[in-house]
């Protein structure tokens, strides 16, 4: 099994828009080691959810962060160990639309 350490995804979604940060490719397993959320404006809140691609509607159990406050011009770094198989997604949103989301980890094929 080959392992590739990499930037898994980078997005800066519009205000309130739940947007896919990363989708695990077919025949691949993933370990997300860190999520970095950088607020480039006034204080705001963020949401992060993990779900399968087929789950178009998010439920309460999908969220790993829900309305997490991030101070103005601050960065929140989450050291996580999210593991998943094909079609697992990480979705993110911010109240302000001024937050960038970055995921780092390893894909195993």
C-alpha positions in Angstrom: 0.0 0.0 0.0 1.5 3.4 -1.1 1.1 6.4 1.2 1.1 10.0 0.0 1.4 12.8 2.6 -0.2 15.9 1.2 -2.4 18.9 1.3 -5.8 17.2 1.0 -7.9 20.3 0.3 -8.0 24.1 0.5 -11.2 26.2 0.2 -12.6 29.6 1.2 -16.4 29.2 1.0 -18.9 32.1 0.7 -20.7 33.1 3.9 -23.0 30.3 5.2 -22.2 28.0 2.2 -21.5 24.5 3.4 -18.7 23.5 0.9 -16.8 20.3 0.3 -13.2 20.6 1.4 -12.1 17.0 0.6 -13.5 13.8 -0.9 -11.7 10.5 -0.4 -11.0 9.1 -3.9 -12.1 5.6 -5.0 -9.9 2.7 -3.8 -8.2 5.0 -1.2 -8.1 5.3 2.5 -7.3 8.6 4.2 -6.1 9.9 7.5 -6.6 13.6 8.1 -4.0 14.8 10.5 -4.9 18.4 10.8 -7.5 21.0 9.9 -6.5 24.7 9.8 -9.1 27.4 9.8 -7.8 30.9 9.2 -10.2 33.8 9.9 -9.2 36.9 7.8 -11.9 39.2 9.2 -14.0 40.0 12.2 -14.9 37.4 14.8 -17.0 34.6 13.3 -18.1 31.0 13.7 -17.3 27.9 11.7 -18.8 24.5 11.1 -17.1 21.3 10.0 -18.9 18.0 9.2 -17.8 14.6 8.0 -20.3 12.6 5.9 -20.5 10.2 2.9 -21.0 11.8 -0.5 -24.4 10.1 -0.7 -25.6 11.9 2.4 -26.7 15.2 0.9 -28.5 16.4 4.1 -26.3 16.8 7.1 -27.6 15.5 10.5 -26.4 16.5 13.9 -24.1 13.5 14.2 -22.1 14.5 11.2 -20.6 17.7 12.8 -17.2 17.7 14.5 -17.4 21.5 15.0 -20.6 23.4 15.1 -20.6 27.2 15.5 -17.0 27.1 16.8 -16.0 30.7 17.5 -12.8 32.1 15.9 -11.6 35.5 17.0 -10.9 38.2 14.5 -7.8 37.6 12.4 -7.0 34.4 14.3 -6.3 30.8 13.2 -7.7 27.6 14.8 -5.6 24.5 14.2 -7.2 21.2 15.0 -5.0 18.1 15.3 -7.4 15.4 14.4 -7.2 11.7 13.3 -10.1 11.5 11.0 -9.9 8.3 9.0 -12.1 7.3 6.1 -12.6 5.3 3.0 -13.8 6.2 -0.5 -16.5 8.8 -0.8 -16.1 10.2 2.7 -16.3 14.0 2.6 -15.2 16.9 4.9 -17.5 19.9 4.5 -17.0 23.3 5.9 -18.7 26.7 6.3 -18.2 30.0 8.1 -20.7 32.6 9.1 -18.7 35.5 7.6 -17.2 33.9 4.4 -13.8 35.2 5.4 -12.4 31.9 6.6 -10.0 29.6 4.7 -10.0 25.9 5.5 -7.0 23.6 4.8 -6.8 19.9 5.4 -3.5 18.0 5.6 -2.9 14.2 5.9 -2.1 11.0 4.1 -3.8 9.0 1.3 -3.2 5.3 1.2 -3.8 3.4 -2.1 
